[in-house]
Amino acid sequence: MQVEFKNVCFEIDNKSILHNVCFSVKRGETQVMLGASGSGKTTILKLLLGLIAPTSGEIIVDGEALTTMDAKALRRMRKRLAIVFQHGALFDSLTVSENVGYRLIEESMLSAEEIEQVVYQALCFVGMPDFANKMPWELSGGEKKRIAIARALASGAEMILFDEPTAGLDPINARNISSFIKMLKDESEITSIVVTHDLEHAFAVASQIALLHRGELIFTGTVQELKQAEDKRITSFISPSPADLVTCNIDAILGIARKRLESFK
Amino acid sequence: MRLVRQGIFRFQNFLQFSWHAFIQSITGKQYISDTIHQLDRVGMGSLFIVVLTGLFTGMVFTLQTGVGLQRFGVSHSVGKIVSIGIIKELGPVLTALVFAGRVGAGIASQISSMVVTEQIDAIEAEGIDPVKRVVVSRLIACLIMLPLLTMIMDAVALIGGAIICTNYLGVSTTVYWSDTYGILEGSDLLMGIIKPIVFGVIVSLCGSFYGMTAERDARGVGHATTRAVVVSTILVILFDFVITKVMIVIFG
């Protein structure tokens, strides 16, 4: 599956969220979209899924413009995609195995045994074969994300979108997720788009990397090229100097705020 | 002016949503097991409160009417008034209001929570229509269950009336029940069954619409629930008048 963004702009209430975004992802590549919080990374995934429509520009999926697709064509296209949401977005009322096999059960084109086998293999891939009968509320944040990856994999999608897959996870879980994404890249033809602000994770999984800054794409290239870039906006993101960090006068805050403690003494 | 425009726009969206839900409920794949689950949740879950409301409404309505009729010395006719009042008006409206508070709020909060936790986005991303997947089973469940609950409410309210008649008004049970049956015509029963069907649609669609269009934060769940209950309550009362007027014009 190949994707191309051509001069895509997106606005909400006259506020520009994305401005003239252009990039393309080739079959089997892992494209990482880097950027600070609020830079428009997740918006790119929502545009690609057709959950929102661009204000202007074109999104081309395998040669077909997403913006001109009718509801049926859009649904058909979505069946070839899968997304791992930031918080997993598992269905509360279904067990882990029902969540993982959701699309297969919905389409009812495979037998129950075949679905069970796919679900088991997908759960093995993320190292959670014993979790099949658990409910989503019994899982930790990291486990939910791993199940969401298993769900995406079990759907047989040609492209998987990852929305902040390592956000809020401990280093071990984050490394596990990175290795799953890397395995997908190395062992299958699956194309991935990974949206993250985690540099270590981004560098570990990326074939191509793009950097968003306030809705504008300021870099596309390889990890090596990104590390060598001299644009101040890029260097301040990947290796911020003390001058780039937000400074504040803690004494000024505490000096006033602690006055309230006087009344308790 | 902006508020009016927003209101019209939202009403348009509601109509579009309702039409889409209606089309989805009669075409394509149906989620039978989901619908059965919703029938159980919506119906059995509301049974206790409907029975309780029906019993006390029937008792108090009979008591008030009976005492009033005693002043004219015609308290033996109480069964006729109670029967018409309950079957045509109080049964359908009260059941719908109780239903809106319990089931409508439940639908709105459930769906809006799914919006907040991106589960609706996940369904859409799977290439599945969320209206078909989430709304249709609730719509069908309300459409079937509200008329059934209304019948139960009617029956229990009439039994409550019988208890009061026998114990406080000195009207015999035989007279009460023969009056209750005798006064009813086909059009009365028709009105008593058309109203809950319409109210069932209103409650489920309001709950689903406000749930689906909730803001994506914790506040959104509260707002959606409140709006769903308020709007469905207003629409139930409004449509109660409209249906009554139309039926009177048709059947006299």
Chai-1 contact restraints between the chains, C-beta under 6 A:
chainA,res_idxA,chainB,res_idxB,connection_type,confidence,min_distance_angstrom,max_distance_angstrom,comment,restraint_id
A,L49,B,A125,contact,1.0,0.0,6.0,A-B,restraint_1
A,R75,B,G127,contact,1.0,0.0,6.0,A-B,restraint_2
A,R78,B,A125,contact,1.0,0.0,6.0,A-B,restraint_3
A,R78,B,G127,contact,1.0,0.0,6.0,A-B,restraint_4
A,K79,B,G127,contact,1.0,0.0,6.0,A-B,restraint_5
A,I83,B,A125,contact,1.0,0.0,6.0,A-B,restraint_6
A,F85,B,E118,contact,1.0,0.0,6.0,A-B,restraint_7
A,A89,B,E118,contact,1.0,0.0,6.0,A-B,restraint_8
A,A89,B,Q119,contact,1.0,0.0,6.0,A-B,restraint_9
A,A89,B,A122,contact,1.0,0.0,6.0,A-B,restraint_10
A,F91,B,Q119,contact,1.0,0.0,6.0,A-B,restraint_11
A,R103,B,E126,contact,1.0,0.0,6.0,A-B,restraint_12
